């Protein structure tokens, strides 16, 4: 009877350890995915900000070309530039 109890207890310990390891691995995977998602979101935010700067610069260049061609007056150029820059 003692041997049987030892076998059952040993099996229970092994199963319990395996379950604990699987849960730990699952939580580690979830943590890694969360970190990757946060990094991707931060990267998108940085590229979005840089993209906004590129767009603003392109708009200002186009505006300057229109002024040089005589299509816009100095007042129109200044007003539109302030609008683009949010001033």
C-alpha positions in Angstrom: 0.0 0.0 0.0 2.8 2.4 0.8 4.4 1.8 -2.6 1.1 2.5 -4.4 0.8 5.8 -2.5 4.3 6.7 -3.4 3.6 6.0 -7.1 0.4 8.1 -7.1 2.1 10.9 -5.2 5.1 10.9 -7.6 2.8 10.9 -10.7 0.8 13.8 -9.2 4.0 15.8 -8.6 5.2 15.1 -12.1 1.9 16.2 -13.7 1.7 19.2 -11.5 5.2 20.3 -12.4 4.5 19.8 -16.1 1.3 21.9 -15.9 3.2 24.6 -14.0 5.9 24.7 -16.8 3.3 24.8 -19.5 1.6 27.7 -17.9 4.8 29.6 -17.3 5.7 29.1 -21.0 2.3 30.3 -22.1 2.6 33.4 -19.9 6.1 34.1 -21.2 4.8 33.8 -24.8 2.0 36.3 -24.0 4.5 38.7 -22.5 6.7 38.5 -25.5 3.8 39.1 -27.8 2.7 42.2 -25.8 6.3 43.6 -25.9 6.3 43.1 -29.7 3.0 44.8 -30.1 4.1 47.8 -28.0 7.3 48.0 -30.0 5.4 47.9 -33.3 3.0 50.6 -32.0 5.8 52.8 -31.0 7.5 52.3 -34.4 4.3 53.2 -36.2 3.9 56.3 -34.1 7.5 57.4 -34.9 7.1 56.7 -38.6 3.7 58.5 -38.6 5.3 61.6 -37.1 8.1 61.5 -39.6 5.6 61.0 -42.4 3.7 64.1 -41.2 6.9 66.1 -41.4 7.6 64.9 -44.9 4.0 65.8 -45.9 4.3 69.3 -44.4 7.6 69.9 -46.2 6.2 68.7 -49.5 3.2 71.0 -49.1 5.5 74.0 -48.3 7.6 73.2 -51.3 4.6 73.1 -53.6 3.4 76.4 -52.1 6.7 78.0 -52.7 6.6 76.8 -56.4 3.2 78.3 -56.8 4.4 81.6 -55.4 7.5 81.6 -57.7 5.3 81.0 -60.7 3.2 84.0 -59.7 0.1 82.0 -59.0 0.0 83.0 -55.4 0.5 86.5 -54.0 2.8 87.1 -50.9 -0.3 87.4 -48.7 -1.9 84.2 -50.0 1.4 82.4 -49.6 1.8 83.6 -46.0 -1.7 82.7 -45.1 -1.5 79.2 -46.5 1.9 78.7 -44.9 0.5 79.6 -41.5 -2.4 77.2 -42.1 -0.1 74.3 -43.0 2.2 75.0 -40.1 -0.8 75.4 -37.7 0.3 78.9 -36.6 
